[in-house]
């Protein structure tokens, strides 16, 4: 049981929240993909030294269970970390709005609340019209790979008939390039043969920039590595959307699925081999 508040930020946060509420998050690594700010009310023993010092500097002290505030920032690809100045301002604003919305709801006629699964509160009706604004709308995915290179691969390579699994995942191995900077999670690009359960492509990258550009270029590197163009690749739904421009050019059939069991098993083995 958790006590506190989670504020999911932007379209990325909204998408994660939707998946969370509909039960479409089945992998613990999805936890690292959220974009949110959190206020958790915890016991004294759960605070890090930095948390306690922050409260002490502001003359704050609490008694009892689930009374001590702990603030965290979640960004995709990064380890949960303390808030920076901009995040402090944003969460302060959110808390003010949450208090206002809570007081407003408390004073509402309870009959108006019956049967509602959630409520939508907008702080600026002119800026944000909930009735017409579609925050889940996806932009068209651009092609980040040179089309001439794709044409050359298409006409010079044979077909790879064994179905593959392909995905990129954060690996739970927090890494710091500089002392005191926020740790990031390396990204592993992996492809596995579904028939023979062989890893045919592997790469680990540091802080990823544009994930769409990254996975498109990595798919091209996979094609070069196996010296053939896959006929069929099993991917997760979001990955299918990102790779679709490449798949169309190379005539690759993408099969969106909920889970990639062979690839997940390979990732778990890799994590177990990581030094502690």
TAGI-V353310 format. One record per residue. SS is DSSP state (@ for helix, = for strand, . for the rest). Layout:
SS
SS
This chain:
.
.
.
=
=
=
=
=
.
@
@
@
@
@
@
@
@
@
@
@
@
.
.
.
.
.
.
@
@
@
@
@
@
.
.
=
=
=
=
=
=
=
.
@
@
@
.
.
@
@
@
@
@
@
@
@
@
.
.
.
.
.
.
.
.
.
.
=
=
=
=
=
=
=
.
.
.
=
.
.
=
.
.
.
@
@
@
@
@
@
@
@
@
@
@
@
@
@
@
@
@
@
@
@
@
@
.
.
.
@
@
@
@
.
.
.
.
.
.
.
.
.
.
.
.
.
.
.
.
.
.
.
.
.
.
.
.
.
.
.
.
.
.
.
.
.
@
@
@
@
@
@
@
@
@
@
.
=
=
=
.
.
.
=
=
=
=
=
=
=
=
=
=
=
=
.
.
.
.
.
.
.
.
=
=
=
=
=
=
=
=
=
=
.
.
.
.
.
=
=
=
=
=
=
=
.
.
.
.
.
@
@
@
@
@
@
@
@
@
@
@
@
@
@
@
@
.
=
=
=
.
=
=
=
=
=
@
@
@
@
@
@
@
@
@
@
@
@
@
@
.
.
=
=
=
=
=
.
.
.
@
@
@
@
@
@
@
@
@
@
@
@
@
.
.
.
